[in-house]
Structures are given as C-alpha cells and as structure tokens.
Amino acid sequence: MSEFNILSTCCKPSSAIEENDYIEKELPIAIIGAGPVGLAAAAHFIQYKQKVIILEAGTEVGANILTWKHIKLFSQWKYNIDKAASTLLERYGWEQPNLEEIPTGKELVENYLIPLSKIPELQEVIALNTKVISIAKKNTDKMKTANRENVPFVIYTEYKGTIQVLEARAVIDATGTWGNPNPANSNGVWLESEKSLKDNIFYGLPDILGESIKRYKNKKVAVIGSGHSAINALLELGILKEKNPKTEIIWIIRKERVEDAYGGEEKDALEARGLLGSRIHGLVDKGIVQVHTSFRVDQLIKRNNTSTLNIIGEVNGVKLEIESIDEVIVNTGNRPSYSFLNELRTKVDFATESVEAISPLIDPNLHSCGTVRPHGEKELRQPEKNLYIVGSKSYGRAPTFLMATGYEQVRSIAAFMAGDIESSEKVELDLPETGVCSVSFSNITTNNSCETNSCCS
C-alpha cells in the first residue's frame, strides 16, 4: 500500500495534451478518507474503469472506526457491505461473513475494510498518513469564475511533515465527522474552561471494560448525551459497577423525559438498537444510573484545585451544580470540518451544516425514524464541478446517517461521472425499517414530516 510514490506520479500533464483533455483522461479522482464510504466510492469508480487515488490521514484504513472497535453496530453485515466492494472482493476469493450477524467496529475493519484495501485494484492507490490540508482550483482563486470548470483541483497534503501537492479531476470528500465532537456545552459553544479539562473528559466511546477500565472503575462518572453512543457508555459502566460497586453513574440529558431516550425498544426493527433502549431502561428503573433530565450544561469547571470537576447547568430555569465528578464522557454528537474546502465553492446549509440540497431530507427536527428519502448525485452536486461531499459529512450535524445510505450516494455519483446517467438516477437502496414504525416514502408529506399514525410514537 503506497504512502508516497503515488503522489509523485499523477500530477504533471504532457505539453502535447490540451489541459481540458488531460483533466478528463489522465488525472485521477481523489477520494479523501479510507473508511467504508470512501473505499466503496473507489470500488464503484473502479467498476467504471475510472482512475482513483485515496488519501487517508490515519495510519490504516478504517482508522476512525478503530477508535470504537469494541462497539457493535446496530445492523447486520448485509446492510454494511457495499455491492461493488463485495464484487471486487469475491473476485479474489474473499470469504463473506454471515450476513445476518452484527459486527463490531473491529470486525468491520478486519473482515471487510482491510481485505478490500489489499485487493490489487485498491492497494496501489491508497496513500496512508496523508492529511489533506487544503484544496483549490489550479491558478484560480475562489473569486475567479472564468474557465473554472476546465482546470484541475490542486490538493495540498502533509505526509510525515512534508507538504506534497497533487492534481485531480474530481474530489470526493468522505472524511466523515468522527473525531470532531460537539462540546458538552448545551449551546454548542467550545469554552476554554472545557478545553482545559481534557484529562477528565472523553469525547466518544471509551473502551470502559477493556483498555480504559482503570480510568473508570470505582469512579464517579457522568455521561452527557441521550443518543445511542451515550447509552452504550452507560451500559458498559453498568457492567463495570457490578464488579466495582463504588462506581457511580450519572446520566445528564436535555430531554424532559428519560423515556424519550429509550427509543423504540422491542418495537425497533433493528433489534440490536432496540435492545439498547430496553437495557438502559432497566438500569434506570433499578437506580443503577442516576438521571438528570432537562439539564442544560453551561460549563465544566474545577474548584479549589481539586482533581474532580463540577458540572454547572440549568434545569427548568433553576441553576444546578453537580459536584465531585471524576470523569465525564461526552456524547453530544459530532460536527463536520470544512476547513480544507475553504478555497472551493460549496453549498452548505447553515443550520445542519449538511450539503444544502439534502438538509430538508435529513433534518433531525423532522426526521427521527426512517423517513430520510434516498438521494444521490443530483442532490449532492456542489457549485464546484466534480466536487462531492458524501457519507456522514454530507449530513453535517444530523445524526440520521446510515452506512448503506453512503454507499448509495457514491454509487450514484460514480455512475454519473462515468456517463451512466440512467443508473445514476435510479434508487438502489435496501434499508431496514427503523425506529418504532414502518414508513413508506409515499406516506411522507411535502414538508418531509411524518403523517399522523405513521411515525413516531
């Protein structure tokens, strides 16, 4: 798997080739991010015999997933394997996992992403340890319009402290949002007081029962957030408490009723996800988890140079301070970073920070249980020709993304860029029913909310 040579072999056009022809015929399509959606994009482009290069900041494919390698996904293997990727893998004798089983993050990487990255078509086009720091159009700053569509993208990368530059005829941003968390602060504002407490705060999914067990056992631990990541952390803390009874578990949520955080439970068509709700329901009922509802976190601070911290907030207009917390796990979602796209022309919704055209389709204020309509190249198209933002990053801050949706996005884009317009306009998405209801797309109203009696209880 190349980390360097690939960057020095794709960038200089022959003087005998017109620049526009060169863009179309010689330059690669640059895919940023070697996670499931980025590798799926590469597989679809390869099926259309398109030249690609994959730029990955991490030391290995699926690097972000490995930060939560101990966690099980909600859905079975059959919803987490891209069709084009599967076709390429099977060509080289890949042994498909049991499609009805549910993988952990580690299994997803080891049994799918790593084998995919090692097939000959992909192995030589993946550049690891290669961080994209900026992208522009060649000799054309953001303000210039003339001939903009006919010049290549110029991608600045950092590899082992060295700046490298390559050119591409298209850019597929599949960098996701993981690793760029929202703060604990309920207003979404990063305060210096919170940043200074990084030794007591973990953003994401720590391995509470494994690598991080010493950090949390017999400690007073607060979990902030009401989504499935928070529930996973609480459940692991519950198991930890069984053998380490001095462990205290505090759950801080903005919801007015804790019941609203349980989800569909046994009614959820994704059984593994429904089980999470049922299990946390049991821990709360038994008093193992202490819940603070309607809690708006203002700030996290240390008082009198203690090793513990206090969480200051407000409950129904009344100030409240939870004291002497040893560790805080923050699961308040993630947000995209557009810093390396600043020199390109993009359309991003100001509220959701998603691709503008899909914002009304994915807005979590309207969509909470399987009502996101399929979408593809047309909706993901950016003002900058041949630039696409895909995967969870295309959803911005919205938590409604499913991996299979990302696969459908890149399938449509690859078809369109290869000239297979008919295929790009088709919907080839197979998803499980989600939430507590069965929703037909024909039953969604024009404002994308659910019809009465169809969703959501």
N, C-alpha and C positions, 0 to 999 in steps of 0.2 A: 504494500500500500504506500503510494508515494506521498511524501510531505513537501518535496522541494522541486524536483525536476519538472513536474507537471506545470509549474508556474512559469518556467522559462521557455516553454515550447509552444505557447499558444497565442503569442501577443503581437508579432510583427508581420504586417502584410507585405506581400511581394509588390514591388513597384509596378509590375506588369498587370496587377489586378486592380480594377476600379474599387474604391473603398466601399461603395454600397454593395457590390457583388461579394466582396470579402466578408462583410458583415453577415450576409445571408448564407454563405457557403463554407467559410473557413473557421470563423470564430465559434467557440463553444457557448452553450447555455450554462450560465453559472448558477448553481444551486447552493444556497447558503444554509447550512445546517444538515448534519448527517443523523437525524432522528428518523422515526418511522415515516413521516410525511416527506422529508427531503429525499430519503432513499427510494420511496415509492415514486416520487417525481422522476428521479433518474431512471428507474425501471421503465416507466411509460415512455419517456423520451427515447430510450434505447430501443424499445419495440418499434418506434418510428424511425430508427436509424439516425437519430439526431446526436450530435457531438455534445457531451456534457463535461462539466468539472464540478466537483462537490467540495466546498470549503467548510471545514469544521474546526471551531475554536478549541474543542476538547481534545484529550489525548486518545480518545477512542470513539467509535460510533455509539450513539445512544448514551452519551455522557450524562445528559441531564436525567435520563430515566434511572441511571445507576445511583443517583442520589436518593431515590426511594425504592431501591431494588427489593427491599423486604416486603413491600406492599403489594397486595393482589389487586388486579384490575377488577372492574365490575362485570365486564363482558367476556364471553368465551373467545377462544382463539379464532373462531370463524369470523368474528367481527373485527379482528385486529391484524389480519393478514391481507395485504393488497394483492389484487388479482394478477397484475403484471409482474410484481415481485415474485409471487408464487410460481408463475410460469417460468421465469428465469431460473429460480432455484431448482425446480423439478428437472430442468434440463441437465443439471449437474448432480442428480441423484439425491437431492435433499429429502430427508425423512420428515414428513409433515407431522406436527404434533396432533394429539387428539383434539379435534376441532370443538368438542363440547366441553373441554376442560378450561379453567380460568387460570391464566398465567400470572406470576408475579412480575414485577419490573425486571428482575434479574433474568427470569426465564424468557421474557420477551426479547431482551438483548442477546442472550447467549444462544437461544434456539432459533432466532429469526433474523435479527439485525446483523449480528456478526457473520453468520453464514452468507447472508445476502451481500455484505460488503466484500466478501472474499471471492465471489464469482469473478471470472476474468474480465467481464464487461465493466464491472464497477471497481475492482481492486486498483487498477491503474489510474483511476480518475478521482480518487478521494485524497484530499490533502488535509491531514490532521494537524493539530497545533497551529492552525492558520486562522487568525482572527481578522475578520473584515472590520476595518476602521472607518472607511468612507467609500462611497460610490458616486461617480459623477458621469456626465457625458463628455466625450473627448473634445477638448478645446472649446467647450461650450458650457458656460456657467448657467446657473439656474434661471437667470433673467432672459437668456437668449432663446429665441424661438426658431430663427431661420436655420433650416437644414437639420434641425434637432433629431428628427426621426431617422436620419441617414448616417449618423455617426455612432460608433460603439460605446458601450458602457466602459468606464475605466474604474477598476476595482483596486483599492489600496488595502493591502493586508499586512499583518505583522506576523512574522514567523521567527521564533526564537530571538526576538529583539531586533530583527531586521525588517525594514519596510520593503515589500515587493509589490509590483504593480502588474496587473494583467487586464486584458480586454475581453469583453464578452458581447455577444449579440443580444442576449436576454438575461434577465436576473429573476430568479425565483427565491424569494425570501421565506425560508421555512425555519427561522430561528426560534419561534415559539415565544413564550413569556416566562417560562420557568427560570428561576434564578434572579428574577426582577420583581420581588414581592411588594405588595402593598404594606404600609406600616400598620401598627396596632391602632394608631390614632383614628378615631371614627370619622374624622373629616377628610381622611386620606392624605394628610399633610405629614411629611417627614420632618420631625423636630430633632434638633441637635441632642436634646436630652434623651431621646430614644436611641439615637445612633451611638451615644456614648455608653450605652448599657449592653453592647453586643455580647459580652461574656455571659450575660444572664438570659439572653434571648436567642431562640432558634426560629428561623423562618422556614417553614416547610414541614417535612416529615422525618423527624429523627428516628433512628433505629433504637427505640426505647428498650426493647427486650434483648438487644444484641450489643452492638458496638458502644451504644450510649447508656447502658444500664447503670453504670456508676454515677452518671450525671443526674439521674432522676430518682433512683431508689431512696426511699425514706426522706424525700424532699417535699416541700410544699410547691406544687406545680400548678400554674394557671394556663389554661388553653383558651385562646381568644379566637372566635370564629364559629360559624354554625354549619359549615359545609361538610362534605364527606372527608376531607383531609383532617379537619378538626376531630371528627368522630373517630377516625382511625387512630389518632393520637390518644384520645380518651380511652378507647377500648384497650390499647396496649398498656396504658397507665393502670387501668383496672386489673389487668392480669398481673402487672408488677406489684400492685398493692396486696394481692392475695398472699404473696410470699414475703412482702415487706410492708407490714401493716401501718407503719408510721408514715407511709406515703400519703400525702393529702392531694386531692384532685379538685380543682376549681374550674368551672366552665363559665366563660363570660360570653354572652351573646347579645346582639342588639334586638333580636326578635322579642315580641311581647310575651309569647307563649312558647315554652320549650317544646311543646308537642309539634309546633310547626317545623322544628328542625329534624324530626324523625323521618320525614318523607313518607313514601307510600307503604313502608314496611312490607307486610305479606302481600300487598296489592301491587307492588312494583314488579313489572315484567322482567327486570333484571334482578334475578333472585339474590345475587351477592350484594347488590346495593340495598335492596330491601332489608336484608339481614342485618346490615349495619344499623339501620334505624331501630330495628327490634331489639338489638343487643344494647344499644345506648339507652333506650327506653328502660330496660331492665335495671341498668346500673343507676340511673337517676331515681327510679322508684325505690331502690334499696338504700338510697342515701350514700352510695359509694362515691358518687360525683355530686358535688355541691354546685348548684346552678345559680347564676346571677343573670336574670333576664332584663330586657330593656336597658341594658348597660351601655352607655356611650363612653368609650375610653377617651380621656382627654390627654393624659400623659403618663409616662412611666418614669419614676424618679427614685433616687436613693436619698435617704435622710440620715444625718449624723454618721456618715462614713461607714454604714453597716454593709455587710456582704449581701444582704437581701434588698429587694426593691418593693416599692409600693405602686399600686395601680390606682390612679385618680380618675374618676369619671362622674357621670351623672345618670341617675335613674329617675325618670319622670320629673325632671326639673330639680331634683334634690341631689346635692353633692355627696359622693360616697368615695371612701378610700379603702381599698383592700390592702392590708399591710403584710409585711414579712414574707414576701414571695421569694422562694429560692430560684425558680426557673420559670420562664414564660415561653410558651410555644405559640407562635403567631400564625394563624391560618386564615388570613383575610383576603386571599386571592393574590393574583399577580397582574402586572400591567406590562404592555409592550414597550420596547425601546425603539424609537425611530431615529436615533442619533446618527447612525451611519447612512441613513437615507436623506439626510437634510439637504443635500445638493441636487436631489431629484424632485420632480413634480409628482406629488401624491394627493389622493383624496382620502382623508381620514375623518371619520365622524368625531366631532369634538367631545361628545358625551361618552360614548362607548369606547373610543379610541380604536375602533374597528375599521375595516375597509368601509368606506362611506355607503356604498350601494347595498351592503348586506346588513347594515345597522338595524333597520326596522324588522329584519327577519330574525335577529338573534337577541334583541334587547331583553335582558332578564326581567325587566319590569312587565313585559308582555308574554314572555315565553319561559315556562318553567317545567314543562312535562311533555317533551317530544313534539313540539309544534314548529320546530325550525324546518322551513322548506328547503329541499335540495337546491343547490346553486352551483354554478360553475364558472367557466371562463368569462362569460359576459358580465356577470355581477362583480367579478374580482379584477376586471380590467382597470388599470390605472391611467391617468393622463399621459404618463411617460410610456411610450410604446414599448411593449415587451418587458414590462416590469409587473410582477405579480407578488402579492403578499398572501401567503397560504398558511394552512394549518391553524393552530391555536392563536397565532399572532393576528391572523385575519379577523378573529373575533374580539381583539382588543382585551378589554377588561371583563367581557361577558363570560360566564362560567358554563355556557351551554354547548361547548365544543365536544364532539365525539371523533375519535380517530378515523373511523370509517368515512366521516364527512370530509376530512382532509384528503383521504385517498380519492374520493370522487372529485374534489377540486382539481387535483393535479392531473387526473385522467383527462378531464375536460380541457384543461389548458394545453396539455401535450398534444391532444388531438387537433385543437385549433391551430397551434403553431406549426403542426405538420401538414396543415391544409385539409385535414379531415373534418370539415365544418359540420357535416351531418352528425358525426359521432360526438363532437364537442357539445352539441345542443341537446343530446339525449340525457336522460336521467337514469343512471345505473347504480342506484344506491339501495342497499339492503340493510335496514336497521331494525333492531328490536323495538317493540313498543316500550316506551319509557314512562316514568312517573307512575301515577296512580290511575291512569286512564288509557284508553285506546283512542287515538286521534287519527282521523282520516284527514288528509290535506284538503279534501273537498269541504270539510266542515269548519275550515278556518275562515273567519270573517275578513273583510277587506282591510281592517286595521290590524290584522295579524294577531288578534287576541282570540281566546277560545270561545266557542259557542256555549251557551248555557247547557249544562248537563253533559258536556263532553270533556271538560277539563276546568279546573282541577279541584279536588276536594281538600 
